[in-house]
């Protein structure tokens, strides 16, 4: 199935179901900042960052703030894991075992290789995502060799979190994959900006769905 056919199919789904009303946006932070300090991460996020290759308890803050780790990666990790924590807490289980790569803005790469977090999943994560209310199967058009599920924020199959799993993991007890958050509908869903949490327009939606990332607000 080609990209155009997928967009048409999903457009029909949106039209048939209608979109749910967006949640009211939270009040903006009183003292906004345009970067995310390591100290802003909560215990679960810090625990996950310590699983990132090359990071340990002695250098985590330095790796977080120093090149080549950049602002787009900090926002992707902090925003992505905050949203994932919301899902984990609501379902009372942990989906992620380790973080293997954090992709922010990578202009020389295609859209599907930007703005996502590669992970090792809990072995039961796929079946648990499949059974979550309002989630549905994701058409992994841009991700050959993977399958997954989508959150359907506002009743829209283009919006919200997407979780992907390797179809043939080398270790079935620790399947690899990735997750990201989609903010654009229709053909815009296949552009790099679709997954950019730090895009000012996208961040407004992010804050409605998952809350602000501490007092972070993207620079205009």
Secondary structure, DSSP 8 states (H G I E B T S, - for coil): --HHHHHHHHHHHHHHH------------TT-BSS--GGGS-HHHHHHHTTSTT--TTTHHHHHHSTTS-HHHHHHHHHHHHHHHHHHHHHTS--EEEEEEEE---TTS-GGGSSEEEEEE-TTHHHHHHTSTT-EEE--TT-TTEEEEE--GGG-TTSEEEEEEETT-SSGGG-EEEEEEE---GGGGGSGGGG-TTSHHHHHHHHHHH--STTB----
